[in-house]
Amino acid sequence: MSPTSSIPTLPAYDDFADGFRGSVLRSRDDGFEDARVVFNGRTADTTPALIARCTDKDDVAAALRYASARDLPVAVRGGGHGADGHAMPGGALVLDLSGMRETSVDPQTRTVRAQAGVVLGELDAATQEHGLVVPSGTVTTTGIAGLTLGGGIGHLMRRFGATVDSLLACEMITVDGRKVRADEKENPDLFWALRGGGGNFGVVTAFEYRAHPLGPGVVSGQIVFPGEQAAAVLSKLHALMADAPRELGLGTTLTVAPPLPELTEATHGKPVLILIPCYTGPLQNAEEVIERLSMLGTPVLNTVGPTTWLATNSMLDAIVPYGRRTTIRGGYLATLDQPVVDALLERLADVPDTPGTMSTINVWSLGGAISEDVGEDATAFSRTGASWLWECAPVWTERDHDAQFDKWADATVSALRPYTLPNAYTNLTQDMGEAWRRGVFGSEAKYRRLAEIKAVWDPRNLLRHNKNIAPATVE
Ligand SMILES: Cc1cc2nc3c(=O)[nH]c(=O)nc-3n(C[C@H](O)[C@H](O)[C@H](O)COP(=O)(O)OP(=O)(O)OC[C@H]3O[C@@H](n4cnc5c(N)ncnc54)[C@H](O)[C@@H]3O)c2cc1C
């Protein structure tokens, strides 16, 4: 069946919605095809019923009142990067917040208010105008909304913590259309849940963050080692990062080298390990800190040097264009010892050799502020025991290739299962089912608390297009 042949059966929601002032798009409207595109191109296989493009919080409230009165589940689109494609499900009523794009920075109080449609590149640009930063993720087109509500990790997490650790408040519309604020004093339980529990509790229209002084100068780049050296380099990283300053962020990528002119021809099409350091400490110490990484082997390429924060936090954009097909699986690791390294390299060796596709296994170093400065139970976001985060992220274009990449990703999960912790960062993996969701927040008590808060704010589970926390039932 072609994706469009299901259109006539979609609900029309002809009476949508009293007081809604934004544009409303159904499948045959001009602009619908563009509006439905999200990061994961697999959502093109199904068609949402209606996309309500909200202009402000009143639109969000009007849309939610409409849905609530009819008991309709709603999906929410921020930056559209959610790997599960929950932002644009087939047949759904979608609240699209991508038009709500204002950011304001107060350099005196070092606070930032950003609307829920803002993407990371915009947040970085606005804060850097004042020499400030909010720690977030590593790709500029990712939305602040989904990223923050899940936790938020990136190059600066060892120095400034997760994004939720810098979150001061959320402005939220409840499922029945009320405007509320959540911070440490007002609705503190809700604020706790919004820091890691995802889009389960209401629709957030704006976030307030604490910003930190940074840049514009930082030291970053990529150090590429040939596949034969990957095991030796990777197995030394745990000890090195345990001793590294918080100002050093480190991502690593295992992949098959694309035919880039910067790489020698002998490397093209061969497995490589790429270290992606970002050092934000004093410039005079940078050389020594980076050398400890480059001396782990004999790199075939080393681009690390002084640059800007804005260039650093967009350097990965080119490998993740919008609209390709993908799946993301991942989890936390306590260590990066030999058995883990062997499993990672075995999975790289098995990557589908399909022209025009790009598969990576990424491993990020935690530690420092994200691991040590905020207690496990202080937010819903779980981090306990995690020193590393792994994720596999194949990207391809043809529907016919779905099965082979899903199979590779499943096998990667299985290979790493013995070393993967039960808790995880929910945003950098697809949903792995009910048992996984119960463990992902780090303890049964935290899951129970989330389910109870869900029961208060969304008892009918209208917000279910997400990594869903079912409302607790009273026992
Ligand atoms: C290429 C790529 C790179 C990534 N890099 C990083 C990274 O470096 N660091 C990191 O931490 N994560 C990263 N992620 C994961 C990312 O944080 C999540 O995918 C996140 O959900 C994206 O948020 P979004 O608003 O763009 O996505 P969307 O798909 O729009 O939203 C995801 C989900 O969040 C919820 N949601 C969104 N907006 C709202 C709202 N206003 N109110 C309530 N609920 C809402 C909904 O449940 C929605 O389904 C990356 C993902 C991709 C695809």
The ligand as an ORCA input file, in Angstrom:
! r2SCAN-3c Opt
* xyz 0 1
  C      21.022     13.573     14.657
  C      20.687     13.580     16.114
  C      21.607     14.091     17.002
  C      21.324     14.115     18.352
  N      22.272     14.602     19.209
  C      21.993     14.659     20.530
  C      22.950     15.175     21.442
  O      24.052     15.549     21.073
  N      22.609     15.234     22.741
  C      21.392     14.822     23.206
  O      21.149     14.931     24.390
  N      20.484     14.313     22.355
  C      20.749     14.216     21.039
  N      19.833     13.690     20.182
  C      18.583     13.154     20.731
  C      17.596     14.271     20.962
  O      17.840     14.886     22.198
  C      16.181     13.701     21.004
  O      15.906     13.102     19.770
  C      15.139     14.767     21.309
  O      13.911     14.131     21.553
  C      14.994     15.738     20.185
  O      14.100     16.748     20.518
  P      13.301     17.481     19.360
  O      12.479     18.533     19.976
  O      14.218     17.822     18.261
  O      12.436     16.261     18.816
  P      10.887     16.011     18.547
  O      10.883     14.769     17.710
  O      10.206     17.201     18.035
  O      10.353     15.680     19.971
  C      10.690     14.488     20.618
  C       9.647     14.207     21.663
  O       9.781     15.154     22.717
  C       8.496     15.509     23.201
  N       8.328     16.944     23.028
  C       8.885     17.738     22.099
  N       8.548     19.022     22.305
  C       7.768     19.038     23.399
  C       7.129     20.072     24.133
  N       7.219     21.340     23.783
  N       6.391     19.721     25.211
  C       6.276     18.430     25.589
  N       6.869     17.418     24.929
  C       7.612     17.726     23.855
  C       7.479     14.697     22.430
  O       7.195     13.515     23.155
  C       8.223     14.360     21.169
  O       7.782     13.150     20.569
  C      20.083     13.644     18.821
  C      19.149     13.131     17.925
  C      19.444     13.089     16.584
  C      18.453     12.511     15.632
*
